[in-house]
Every structure is written in C-alpha cells, then in structure tokens.
Amino acid sequence: MKQALFWRKKLNNIQCQLCSHYCLISEERTGICAVRKNIKGTLYSLVYGKVIAANIDPIEKKPLFHFLPGSLSYSIATVGCNFRCAHCQNADISQLAEKTFSTDFIPGQDIEPQEIINQAKLSGCQSIAYTYTEPTIFAEFALDCMKLAKKAGLKNVWVSNGYTAKEVWAEILPYLDAINIDLKFFTDENYLKICGAKLDPVLDNLKFIYHNKIHLEITTLIIPGLNDNDQELINIAKFIKNELSADVPWHVSRFFPQYKLADQNPTEEELIYKAISIGKEVGLNYVYGGNVSSEELENTYCPQCGELIIKRDVYNIERFDDNSLCPKCKRIIDIRI
C-alpha cells in the first residue's frame, strides 16, 4: 500500500483523478476500481507492488503489430479494473470489486520496480507491457517502473481501455512509447451496459494520444448482436481515419464466450472478414483480423502496391521491409523499430 497520486479533497470526501470516472470516495471506501481507498482523508493505492501476473509475451500478443515486431515484452499486472466488462477474459484478476476477499488483503507478489526491470533485462525483453488488467488503476507502480525502464533502455507499453483521466497524462507520456487502446463500441448505450463506462472519454484519449505522437494501435472485439452491424463498424473506421490517421492499425478480433457473456455465441469468422473489408473500404491502411484460422489476416502489406511487408505465423515473424520502407515501391510503412 502506498499513498496515491492524482486526487484532491472535495467537501468531506476525496475525488480520485486517476480515470474518467472521477470517483468521489468517502472515508474507508474505495472507488469503482476497488483498489484505491480513502483512509483517514488520504487516498492510497492498495496494489502498489502487488503483481498478480508477470509473463514474457511476444509484443504481437498485446496486440502491437507495428512496434518492435518480433520482440518480447515483459508483461505485468495487478488486480482490479475501472471497467466492469461483461465479457472480460481476465475477470479472475480484474474484477476485484466483485470478489469476496477484503481490501485489507490484496493478492499478488510483493515486487519492487527495480526487480521488474531486472527480470525484463534477464529475459531478453525489449519492453515492459502494463497489461492484462487496466494499467491506469496501478499507475503509481507503473510510473515508477516506467522511469526505471527508460533509464535501462527498455520501452514502455500500455494495453488500456482508454479511460485514463487527463490529469494523469502529463506524468505518464514522457515515459510511454506505445499503447493499444480498446475501442469496444461506438455507442454510449453499449459502453454503459457492457462496461459501465462512457464512449466520449475513450475517443478523447485516442485523439490525445495520437496527437502527442505516442505509437497507437486500436482493438475492437467483434461481439455478435452488440457491435457487429455495418454502421457501427463504419463509424469506428471513419473515426480512426478522420480523427486519427489511415495509418493507425485497427485490430478486429473474434469474441469467444467469457465471464458474464458465457452463453453468448462466438463470433463467426465471416464477421471478421466483413469488418476488415469495411475498414479498408473506408480507407484504413492496416486492418488485422485476430482469433481467426487464417494467419494471412495478420500479415502486413504495403497499402500502396500490396507487397508483403511482414509475414506473421502465430508469433513467428518474418520481415521484408527495408528499414520501414516497402522494398518494392519505397512507400514509408509506419513501423517503430
């Protein structure tokens, strides 16, 4: 437990300024994420250094396809999340608020930030990924790790729901190299019903991240009956192209029954092909299909001449670019190396 950053006193309560919920937290209570607690008028992070998961992952698993392709990323998380996604694939560690254990006991291994850096270096990773749950909710620990990582020559990657508060970015951005943000839906109705959040803060953060030149990729999980209609997919693709860039990669992935949507049907593969087609028709240059049988949907092709740039076979990567240029037509391919 450590005193939290990003909060202020408001009337007789504390207002957390870590995410766009801006929770008003009374004495001895926690916010929506359940891992920040008002103790005698001071806000504390209950998960500082309490690492619940630490793994060596391919960077493509985040997914990040245009950032250090073929490299490994040391991936960490604590318990807790500021969303309540009904389809969460990591609900066993993210949904602390719905568990029965007390906030006086937070599961996870006590690890100092320097040990995270040491393990990343020893394992041959080029980056540290703050992932699995929502990195915003353990921002204090992430920030301390990120500062040390930068000094050690490691890159910092977030995999996020995009609900971080504007007050936090000034501290995080100097150390953040890449981020994948979920754009789960394009309606407030579904964001509220499925995630317990709103759409606009996510859109605002996507624009903010892009315009601050942090490498950005976007993921949309296609869920039958929720966000698989043509108009919603068109709206997402148009937002990416018009408000960000046609070069921002868009990952559209198959849904499989999880957590509170365990009775839902999995996504048919043809819906992924449809989403890819829509993205390309709108004008996006890099649209990828995830959780499908064909690895070709994860290859990178030159948007100008169609030349194969990166071939992906699961996590086996073969590159054909010429220092981020197409070897055939010499178009710049937006790949951070």
Secondary structure per residue as TSV (DSSP state, phi and psi in degrees):
chain	resnum	aa	ss	phi	psi
A	1	M	-	360.0	137.5
A	2	K	E	-146.1	146.5
A	3	Q	E	-58.0	134.0
A	4	A	-	-82.0	157.3
A	5	L	S	-95.7	173.6
A	6	F	S	62.9	62.9
A	7	W	E	-159.2	164.4
A	8	R	E	-148.9	157.0
A	9	K	E	-80.1	137.0
A	10	K	E	-139.4	113.2
A	11	L	T	55.8	-125.7
A	12	N	T	-98.1	11.5
A	13	N	E	-121.5	-177.7
A	14	I	E	-114.3	133.8
A	15	Q	E	-101.6	116.5
A	16	C	E	-74.6	135.7
A	17	Q	-	-118.1	31.8
A	18	L	S	-86.0	-38.8
A	19	C	B	-135.1	176.0
A	20	S	T	-76.2	1.2
A	21	H	T	-74.0	-29.9
A	22	Y	-	47.2	54.7
A	23	C	-	-58.4	138.3
A	24	L	E	-98.3	113.8
A	25	I	E	-114.1	121.3
A	26	S	-	-86.1	172.1
A	27	E	T	-53.1	131.2
A	28	E	T	65.9	17.0
A	29	R	-	-112.6	164.1
A	30	T	B	-113.3	166.6
A	31	G	-	-82.0	-171.1
A	32	I	T	-57.3	-36.8
A	33	C	T	-70.4	-17.9
A	34	A	S	69.9	10.9
A	35	V	S	-125.8	15.1
A	36	R	E	-131.3	122.0
A	37	K	E	-126.3	139.0
A	38	N	E	-83.7	109.1
A	39	I	E	-118.0	107.0
A	40	K	T	54.4	41.7
A	41	G	T	84.7	8.4
A	42	T	E	-125.6	138.0
A	43	L	E	-89.6	133.1
A	44	Y	E	-122.2	143.9
A	45	S	E	-86.4	121.5
A	46	L	T	-83.7	-9.9
A	47	V	T	-113.0	9.6
A	48	Y	T	-59.3	119.8
A	49	G	T	74.1	5.7
A	50	K	E	-97.8	82.0
A	51	V	E	-83.1	118.7
A	52	I	S	-92.6	-19.9
A	53	A	E	-148.4	135.7
A	54	A	E	-146.3	116.8
A	55	N	E	-141.5	158.7
A	56	I	E	-99.4	113.8
A	57	D	E	-120.6	149.7
A	58	P	E	-63.5	142.8
A	59	I	G	-60.0	-28.4
A	60	E	G	-64.9	-19.2
A	61	K	G	-74.2	-13.6
A	62	K	T	-66.8	-38.2
A	63	P	T	-91.7	135.5
A	64	L	-	-128.2	112.5
A	65	F	S	-99.8	-17.6
A	66	H	S	-115.4	19.6
A	67	F	B	-131.8	113.8
A	68	L	S	48.0	54.7
A	69	P	T	-54.4	137.0
A	70	G	T	81.7	2.5
A	71	S	-	-92.5	171.2
A	72	L	E	-106.1	149.4
A	73	S	E	-130.6	127.0
A	74	Y	E	-78.2	115.3
A	75	S	E	-111.2	127.2
A	76	I	E	-132.1	159.2
A	77	A	E	-156.6	158.8
A	78	T	-	-113.0	175.6
A	79	V	S	-74.2	161.8
A	80	G	-	103.4	155.7
A	81	C	-	-161.7	152.3
A	82	N	S	-94.6	1.4
A	83	F	-	-110.2	161.9
A	84	R	-	-124.7	52.3
A	85	C	-	-61.4	125.3
A	86	A	T	-67.3	-17.3
A	87	H	T	-111.1	19.2
A	88	C	-	-58.7	129.2
A	89	Q	T	-85.6	-10.4
A	90	N	T	-120.2	35.1
A	91	A	H	-60.0	-27.1
A	92	D	H	-64.9	-23.4
A	93	I	H	-115.0	-22.1
A	94	S	H	-85.4	-33.2
A	95	Q	-	-94.8	58.2
A	96	L	G	-57.7	-37.2
A	97	A	G	-62.3	-22.6
A	98	E	G	-101.4	6.7
A	99	K	S	-89.9	167.9
A	100	T	S	-97.2	-11.8
A	101	F	S	-75.5	157.2
A	102	S	-	-76.4	152.1
A	103	T	T	-70.1	-7.4
A	104	D	T	-74.0	-17.9
A	105	F	S	-126.5	108.7
A	106	I	-	-106.4	120.2
A	107	P	-	-67.0	150.3
A	108	G	S	138.4	158.4
A	109	Q	E	-89.9	132.9
A	110	D	E	-71.8	117.1
A	111	I	-	-136.6	134.4
A	112	E	-	-82.1	150.4
A	113	P	H	-52.7	-39.9
A	114	Q	H	-62.4	-32.3
A	115	E	H	-67.9	-34.0
A	116	I	H	-60.8	-45.1
A	117	I	H	-63.0	-44.6
A	118	N	H	-59.8	-45.9
A	119	Q	H	-65.6	-38.5
A	120	A	H	-63.1	-44.0
A	121	K	H	-66.1	-44.0
A	122	L	H	-63.2	-32.4
A	123	S	T	-87.5	1.7
A	124	G	T	77.3	19.7
A	125	C	-	-80.3	147.4
A	126	Q	S	-97.4	-8.5
A	127	S	E	-150.5	166.1
A	128	I	E	-116.9	129.3
A	129	A	E	-108.6	131.5
A	130	Y	E	-103.4	107.5
A	131	T	-	-155.6	-167.8
A	132	Y	S	71.0	-55.5
A	133	T	S	-106.5	-153.1
A	134	E	-	-101.8	116.5
A	135	P	G	-60.9	-25.4
A	136	T	G	-56.4	-38.0
A	137	I	G	-75.3	-15.3
A	138	F	G	-117.3	40.1
A	139	A	H	-60.7	-35.5
A	140	E	H	-63.1	-45.0
A	141	F	H	-69.3	-43.4
A	142	A	H	-58.4	-44.0
A	143	L	H	-62.4	-42.9
A	144	D	H	-63.7	-39.4
A	145	C	H	-66.1	-41.7
A	146	M	H	-63.7	-39.3
A	147	K	H	-63.2	-43.6
A	148	L	H	-68.8	-38.3
A	149	A	H	-61.0	-43.5
A	150	K	H	-60.2	-42.3
A	151	K	H	-64.8	-31.7
A	152	A	T	-86.8	1.6
A	153	G	T	83.0	16.0
A	154	L	-	-97.4	148.5
A	155	K	E	-88.1	155.8
A	156	N	E	-115.9	131.1
A	157	V	E	-128.7	133.1
A	158	W	E	-110.5	143.0
A	159	V	E	-118.0	111.6
A	160	S	E	-135.8	157.6
A	161	N	-	-86.9	-2.5
A	162	G	S	77.8	24.3
A	163	Y	-	-106.9	13.8
A	164	T	B	-60.4	140.4
A	165	A	-	-75.4	152.1
A	166	K	H	-62.3	-27.4
A	167	E	H	-66.6	-19.3
A	168	V	H	-86.9	-31.1
A	169	W	H	-61.7	-31.9
A	170	A	H	-59.7	-32.1
A	171	E	H	-83.1	-36.5
A	172	I	H	-82.0	-43.0
A	173	L	G	-56.0	-37.5
A	174	P	G	-61.6	-17.0
A	175	Y	G	-115.9	-3.2
A	176	L	-	-93.6	128.2
A	177	D	-	-104.0	-33.0
A	178	A	E	-155.5	153.8
A	179	I	E	-149.8	139.9
A	180	N	E	-110.3	123.6
A	181	I	E	-113.7	132.6
A	182	D	E	-75.8	123.6
A	183	L	-	-106.6	90.4
A	184	K	-	-74.2	-40.7
A	185	F	-	-143.4	176.3
A	186	F	S	-126.0	26.4
A	187	T	S	-136.0	144.5
A	188	D	H	-61.5	-36.1
A	189	E	H	-56.3	-49.8
A	190	N	H	-73.2	-36.7
A	191	Y	I	-59.1	-44.4
A	192	L	I	-68.4	-44.2
A	193	K	I	-70.8	-41.3
A	194	I	I	-95.2	-32.0
A	195	C	I	-117.0	-15.9
A	196	G	S	71.4	36.4
A	197	A	S	-146.2	-174.3
A	198	K	-	-123.0	159.7
A	199	L	S	-77.3	-45.5
A	200	D	H	-57.4	-42.0
A	201	P	H	-59.7	-32.6
A	202	V	H	-68.3	-45.9
A	203	L	H	-62.4	-41.0
A	204	D	H	-62.4	-41.3
A	205	N	H	-69.3	-36.5
A	206	L	H	-60.3	-45.1
A	207	K	H	-66.2	-40.8
A	208	F	H	-63.4	-46.2
A	209	I	H	-62.2	-46.6
A	210	Y	H	-62.0	-45.8
A	211	H	H	-73.8	-12.6
A	212	N	T	-96.4	11.2
A	213	K	T	63.4	29.9
A	214	I	-	-84.5	135.7
A	215	H	E	-60.9	126.2
A	216	L	E	-126.2	132.7
A	217	E	E	-131.4	154.2
A	218	I	E	-126.0	139.7
A	219	T	E	-122.3	135.7
A	220	T	E	-127.1	118.5
A	221	L	E	-83.3	120.0
A	222	I	E	-85.5	114.3
A	223	I	-	-112.2	120.8
A	224	P	T	-55.0	132.1
A	225	G	T	82.7	-6.5
A	226	L	T	-114.7	-52.5
A	227	N	S	-136.8	26.7
A	228	D	-	-99.7	4.0
A	229	N	S	-78.4	151.1
A	230	D	H	-56.2	-43.4
A	231	Q	H	-65.2	-39.6
A	232	E	H	-66.4	-41.1
A	233	L	H	-66.2	-38.9
A	234	I	H	-62.6	-43.2
A	235	N	H	-63.2	-40.5
A	236	I	H	-64.5	-47.9
A	237	A	H	-61.9	-40.9
A	238	K	H	-66.2	-38.2
A	239	F	H	-61.1	-46.0
A	240	I	I	-60.5	-47.3
A	241	K	I	-68.5	-45.8
A	242	N	I	-84.6	-34.7
A	243	E	I	-97.2	-20.7
A	244	L	I	-118.2	-100.0
A	245	S	-	-162.0	148.8
A	246	A	T	-63.6	-16.9
A	247	D	T	-90.0	-4.2
A	248	V	S	-72.6	120.5
A	249	P	-	-65.3	138.2
A	250	W	E	-118.4	119.5
A	251	H	E	-101.0	119.4
A	252	V	E	-111.5	122.8
A	253	S	E	-123.2	151.6
A	254	R	E	-72.4	139.1
A	255	F	-	-88.9	138.7
A	256	F	-	-121.9	144.5
A	257	P	-	-52.8	129.1
A	258	Q	-	-144.4	149.7
A	259	Y	G	49.5	-119.7
A	260	K	G	-82.2	-6.5
A	261	L	G	-108.5	32.3
A	262	A	T	-66.0	-21.8
A	263	D	T	-92.7	-1.9
A	264	Q	S	-75.8	150.5
A	265	N	-	-73.6	144.4
A	266	P	-	-67.3	160.8
A	267	T	-	-74.4	131.0
A	268	E	-	-70.7	144.6
A	269	E	H	-62.2	-30.6
A	270	E	H	-63.7	-25.1
A	271	L	H	-67.6	-33.4
A	272	I	H	-69.0	-42.6
A	273	Y	H	-60.9	-39.0
A	274	K	H	-64.4	-44.2
A	275	A	H	-63.3	-40.7
A	276	I	H	-62.3	-44.0
A	277	S	H	-61.5	-42.5
A	278	I	H	-62.5	-46.2
A	279	G	H	-57.7	-43.5
A	280	K	H	-71.3	-36.4
A	281	E	H	-65.0	-36.0
A	282	V	H	-68.4	-27.3
A	283	G	T	120.4	11.8
A	284	L	-	-74.6	140.3
A	285	N	S	-88.6	-24.4
A	286	Y	-	-135.7	100.8
A	287	V	E	-122.4	126.4
A	288	Y	E	-120.7	144.3
A	289	G	E	-103.2	130.4
A	290	G	E	-115.2	153.4
A	291	N	S	62.1	37.1
A	292	V	S	-120.7	165.9
A	293	S	S	-77.0	-23.6
A	294	S	-	-95.3	116.4
A	295	E	G	-67.7	-19.3
A	296	E	G	-60.1	-26.0
A	297	L	G	-71.6	-8.1
A	298	E	G	-106.9	0.3
A	299	N	-	-74.7	152.9
A	300	T	E	-103.5	128.8
A	301	Y	E	-119.9	150.3
A	302	C	-	-64.4	125.0
A	303	P	T	-71.1	-11.6
A	304	Q	T	-93.0	-46.6
A	305	C	T	-118.7	-7.3
A	306	G	-	84.7	5.3
A	307	E	-	-64.2	141.5
A	308	L	E	-69.6	124.1
A	309	I	E	-103.7	-48.0
A	310	I	E	-134.7	125.7
A	311	K	E	-100.2	127.2
A	312	R	E	-118.9	121.3
A	313	D	E	-119.4	95.0
A	314	V	T	58.5	-111.3
A	315	Y	T	-113.0	17.6
A	316	N	E	-90.5	120.3
A	317	I	E	-113.1	131.6
A	318	E	E	-127.0	120.3
A	319	R	E	-103.1	141.6
A	320	F	-	-125.0	3.6
A	321	D	-	-74.4	162.9
A	322	D	S	-111.6	85.7
A	323	N	S	50.9	54.3
A	324	S	S	68.3	20.6
A	325	L	B	-115.1	146.5
A	326	C	-	-64.0	128.2
A	327	P	T	-67.2	-17.1
A	328	K	T	-95.4	-55.5
A	329	C	T	-106.7	-4.4
A	330	K	-	69.9	15.6
A	331	R	-	-64.3	142.5
A	332	I	B	-69.4	128.6
A	333	I	-	-106.7	125.2
A	334	D	-	-75.0	85.4
A	335	I	-	-127.4	124.2
A	336	R	B	-87.5	121.9
A	337	I	-	-125.7	360.0
